Amino acid sequence: SYVLTQPPSVSVAPGQTARITCGGNNIGSKSVHWYQQKPGQAPVLVVYDDSDRPSGIPERFSGSNSGNTATLTISRVEAGDEADYYCQVWDSSSALYVFGTGTKVTVL
Amino acid sequence: EVQLVESGGGLVQPGRSLRLSCAASGFTFDDYAMHWVRQAPGKGLEWVSGISWNSGSIGYADSVKGRFTISRDNAKNSLYLQMNSLRAEDTALYYCAKAAHDSSGYYYASFDYWGQGTLVTVSS
Protein backbone atom coordinates (compact mmCIF):
# COMPACT_ATOMS: atom_id res chain seq x y z
CA SER A 1 0.00 0.00 0.00
CA TYR A 2 1.02 3.59 -0.54
CA VAL A 3 2.92 5.21 2.33
CA LEU A 4 3.35 8.89 3.13
CA THR A 5 6.23 9.75 5.46
CA GLN A 6 6.46 12.98 7.45
CA PRO A 7 9.00 14.09 10.05
CA PRO A 8 7.55 13.62 13.54
CA SER A 9 8.36 17.15 14.59
CA VAL A 10 9.49 20.52 13.34
CA SER A 11 10.52 23.41 15.58
CA VAL A 12 10.59 27.00 14.42
CA ALA A 13 11.00 30.44 15.97
CA PRO A 14 8.25 33.02 15.57
CA GLY A 15 8.61 34.97 12.36
CA GLN A 16 10.71 32.28 10.70
CA THR A 17 9.70 29.75 8.04
CA ALA A 18 8.58 26.19 8.74
CA ARG A 19 8.81 23.55 6.05
CA ILE A 20 7.02 20.24 6.49
CA THR A 21 7.80 17.46 4.06
CA CYS A 22 5.66 14.57 2.93
CA GLY A 23 7.50 11.78 1.16
CA GLY A 24 5.92 9.20 -1.10
CA ASN A 25 6.82 7.22 -4.20
CA ASN A 26 6.33 9.55 -7.17
CA ILE A 27 4.06 11.76 -5.07
CA GLY A 28 4.59 14.48 -7.67
CA SER A 29 2.10 12.65 -9.88
CA LYS A 30 -0.64 12.94 -7.26
CA SER A 31 -2.62 15.82 -5.80
CA VAL A 32 -1.59 16.50 -2.22
CA HIS A 33 -3.76 18.07 0.43
CA TRP A 34 -2.66 19.39 3.83
CA TYR A 35 -4.57 19.62 7.12
CA GLN A 36 -3.86 21.48 10.34
CA GLN A 37 -5.13 19.96 13.59
CA LYS A 38 -4.90 21.78 16.89
CA PRO A 39 -5.33 19.89 20.17
CA GLY A 40 -8.92 18.86 20.82
CA GLN A 41 -10.10 20.18 17.46
CA ALA A 42 -11.09 18.71 14.13
CA PRO A 43 -8.65 18.97 11.21
CA VAL A 44 -8.78 22.05 8.99
CA LEU A 45 -7.87 22.00 5.30
CA VAL A 46 -5.06 24.52 4.72
CA VAL A 47 -3.81 23.57 1.25
CA TYR A 48 -5.44 21.47 -1.47
CA ASP A 49 -4.33 20.26 -4.88
CA ASP A 50 -0.66 20.77 -4.00
CA SER A 51 -0.70 24.54 -3.68
CA ASP A 52 -4.20 26.05 -3.54
CA ARG A 53 -5.57 27.64 -0.40
CA PRO A 54 -9.19 27.47 0.76
CA SER A 55 -10.81 30.79 1.47
CA GLY A 56 -9.88 32.11 4.88
CA ILE A 57 -6.48 30.44 4.99
CA PRO A 58 -3.64 33.01 5.23
CA GLU A 59 -1.24 33.44 2.34
CA ARG A 60 1.50 32.42 4.76
CA PHE A 61 0.51 28.82 4.02
CA SER A 62 1.79 27.50 0.71
CA GLY A 63 2.49 24.14 -0.86
CA SER A 64 4.59 22.51 -3.52
CA ASN A 65 4.92 19.01 -4.92
CA SER A 66 7.54 17.42 -7.13
CA GLY A 67 9.27 14.11 -7.52
CA ASN A 68 9.02 12.11 -4.30
CA THR A 69 8.38 15.00 -1.93
CA ALA A 70 5.55 17.43 -1.23
CA THR A 71 6.16 20.38 1.05
CA LEU A 72 3.95 22.60 3.16
CA THR A 73 5.60 25.93 3.90
CA ILE A 74 4.45 28.23 6.66
CA SER A 75 6.00 31.68 6.36
CA ARG A 76 6.26 34.21 9.18
CA VAL A 77 5.26 31.58 11.70
CA GLU A 78 2.99 32.65 14.54
CA ALA A 79 2.27 31.03 17.89
CA GLY A 80 -1.18 30.12 16.61
CA ASP A 81 0.36 27.89 13.92
CA GLU A 82 1.44 25.39 16.55
CA ALA A 83 -0.42 22.20 15.62
CA ASP A 84 -0.18 18.80 13.99
CA TYR A 85 -0.07 18.81 10.21
CA TYR A 86 -1.06 15.93 7.94
CA CYS A 87 -0.65 15.42 4.23
CA GLN A 88 -3.16 13.33 2.28
CA VAL A 89 -3.50 11.84 -1.18
CA TRP A 90 -5.83 9.58 -3.13
CA ASP A 91 -3.96 6.47 -4.27
CA SER A 92 -5.72 5.27 -7.39
CA SER A 93 -3.74 2.02 -7.47
CA SER A 94 -5.21 0.81 -4.21
CA ALA A 95 -8.39 2.93 -4.36
CA LEU A 96 -7.63 4.28 -0.91
CA TYR A 97 -7.14 7.64 0.71
CA VAL A 98 -3.82 7.84 2.52
CA PHE A 99 -2.81 10.24 5.26
CA GLY A 100 0.75 11.01 6.20
CA THR A 101 2.13 10.11 9.59
CA GLY A 102 1.74 13.66 10.85
CA THR A 103 4.15 16.39 11.93
CA LYS A 104 3.95 18.31 15.17
CA VAL A 105 4.99 21.92 14.64
CA THR A 106 6.33 23.63 17.75
CA VAL A 107 6.78 27.39 17.86
CA LEU A 108 9.73 28.15 20.09
CA GLU B 1 -22.69 27.86 7.48
CA VAL B 2 -21.70 24.26 6.89
CA GLN B 3 -22.29 22.03 9.89
CA LEU B 4 -21.57 18.35 10.35
CA VAL B 5 -22.72 16.80 13.60
CA GLU B 6 -21.83 13.22 14.42
CA SER B 7 -23.64 11.04 16.92
CA GLY B 8 -23.98 7.42 17.94
CA GLY B 9 -20.62 6.78 19.55
CA GLY B 10 -20.15 5.12 22.89
CA LEU B 11 -18.71 2.18 24.79
CA VAL B 12 -19.32 -1.19 23.15
CA GLN B 13 -18.03 -4.69 23.77
CA PRO B 14 -15.81 -6.44 21.22
CA GLY B 15 -17.84 -8.24 18.60
CA ARG B 16 -20.86 -5.99 18.99
CA SER B 17 -22.26 -3.39 16.61
CA LEU B 18 -22.73 0.36 16.56
CA ARG B 19 -24.27 2.79 14.07
CA LEU B 20 -22.87 6.27 13.66
CA SER B 21 -24.81 9.15 12.14
CA CYS B 22 -23.76 12.50 10.72
CA ALA B 23 -26.33 15.27 10.27
CA ALA B 24 -25.34 17.78 7.60
CA SER B 25 -26.57 21.31 7.03
CA GLY B 26 -25.55 24.52 5.31
CA PHE B 27 -24.84 23.03 1.88
CA THR B 28 -26.54 20.99 -0.81
CA PHE B 29 -25.87 17.57 0.69
CA ASP B 30 -26.67 15.50 -2.39
CA ASP B 31 -24.08 17.38 -4.47
CA TYR B 32 -21.12 16.02 -2.54
CA ALA B 33 -19.38 12.81 -1.65
CA MET B 34 -18.98 12.21 2.07
CA HIS B 35 -16.42 10.38 4.15
CA TRP B 36 -15.65 8.92 7.54
CA VAL B 37 -12.17 9.45 8.98
CA ARG B 38 -11.04 8.17 12.37
CA GLN B 39 -8.31 8.99 14.82
CA ALA B 40 -7.25 6.59 17.53
CA PRO B 41 -6.26 8.22 20.84
CA GLY B 42 -2.93 9.97 20.41
CA LYS B 43 -2.56 8.72 16.85
CA GLY B 44 -2.87 10.07 13.33
CA LEU B 45 -5.74 10.29 10.87
CA GLU B 46 -7.05 7.20 9.07
CA TRP B 47 -9.57 7.28 6.25
CA VAL B 48 -12.32 4.75 6.93
CA SER B 49 -14.87 4.99 4.12
CA GLY B 50 -16.30 7.23 1.42
CA ILE B 51 -19.54 7.38 -0.56
CA SER B 52 -20.44 9.29 -3.71
CA TRP B 53 -23.34 11.73 -3.89
CA ASN B 54 -25.76 9.11 -5.17
CA SER B 55 -24.30 6.10 -3.31
CA GLY B 56 -23.17 4.77 -6.67
CA SER B 57 -19.56 4.39 -5.63
CA ILE B 58 -18.34 3.37 -2.21
CA GLY B 59 -14.95 2.56 -0.78
CA TYR B 60 -13.49 1.22 2.44
CA ALA B 61 -10.14 1.00 4.13
CA ASP B 62 -8.78 -2.52 4.21
CA SER B 63 -8.96 -2.48 8.01
CA VAL B 64 -12.77 -2.20 8.00
CA LYS B 65 -13.79 -3.86 4.73
CA GLY B 66 -16.42 -6.51 5.31
CA ARG B 67 -17.28 -5.19 8.78
CA PHE B 68 -18.35 -1.58 8.21
CA THR B 69 -21.03 -0.27 5.85
CA ILE B 70 -21.38 3.35 4.80
CA SER B 71 -24.69 4.75 3.60
CA ARG B 72 -26.47 8.05 3.16
CA ASP B 73 -30.02 9.39 3.03
CA ASN B 74 -30.07 12.50 0.87
CA ALA B 75 -33.67 13.24 1.83
CA LYS B 76 -32.55 13.50 5.45
CA ASN B 77 -29.16 15.13 4.76
CA SER B 78 -27.57 12.34 6.73
CA LEU B 79 -24.56 10.04 6.51
CA TYR B 80 -24.25 6.76 8.37
CA LEU B 81 -21.63 4.18 9.31
CA GLN B 82 -22.80 0.75 10.41
CA MET B 83 -19.99 -0.90 12.33
CA ASN B 84 -20.19 -4.64 12.98
CA SER B 85 -17.80 -7.10 14.61
CA LEU B 86 -16.07 -4.28 16.44
CA ARG B 87 -12.53 -4.76 17.68
CA ALA B 88 -10.41 -2.99 20.26
CA GLU B 89 -8.39 -1.44 17.43
CA ASP B 90 -11.54 0.31 16.18
CA THR B 91 -11.43 2.54 19.26
CA ALA B 92 -11.17 6.07 17.92
CA LEU B 93 -12.79 9.44 17.39
CA TYR B 94 -14.83 9.13 14.21
CA TYR B 95 -15.14 12.23 12.04
CA CYS B 96 -17.60 12.88 9.27
CA ALA B 97 -16.03 14.92 6.45
CA LYS B 98 -17.34 16.59 3.31
CA ALA B 99 -15.58 16.34 -0.04
CA ALA B 100 -14.40 19.76 -1.14
CA HIS B 101 -15.63 19.53 -4.71
CA ASP B 102 -18.69 18.00 -6.27
CA SER B 103 -17.89 15.08 -8.53
CA SER B 104 -19.40 11.85 -9.74
CA GLY B 105 -17.36 9.61 -7.45
CA TYR B 106 -15.78 9.72 -4.02
CA TYR B 107 -12.24 9.80 -5.35
CA TYR B 108 -9.44 12.38 -5.54
CA ALA B 109 -11.04 14.64 -2.95
CA SER B 110 -9.79 16.88 -0.24
CA PHE B 111 -12.04 17.30 2.78
CA ASP B 112 -13.05 20.89 3.40
CA TYR B 113 -15.40 20.53 6.35
CA TRP B 114 -15.22 18.17 9.30
CA GLY B 115 -17.50 17.50 12.24
CA GLN B 116 -16.24 17.47 15.80
CA GLY B 117 -16.30 13.69 15.92
CA THR B 118 -17.98 10.99 17.97
CA LEU B 119 -15.94 8.72 20.21
CA VAL B 120 -16.18 4.96 19.85
CA THR B 121 -14.61 2.84 22.57
CA VAL B 122 -14.46 -0.91 22.09
CA SER B 123 -13.71 -2.66 25.35
CA SER B 124 -15.00 -5.44 27.54
Interface residues (C-beta under 8 A of the other chain):
Chain A: S1 S31 H33 Y35 Q37 A42 P43 V44 L45 Y48 D49 P54 D84 Y86 Q88 W90 S92 A95 L96 Y97 V98 F99 G100 T101 G102
Chain B: H35 V37 G44 L45 E46 W47 G50 G59 A61 D62 Y95 A100 Y107 Y108 A109 S110 F111 D112 W114 G115 Q116 G117
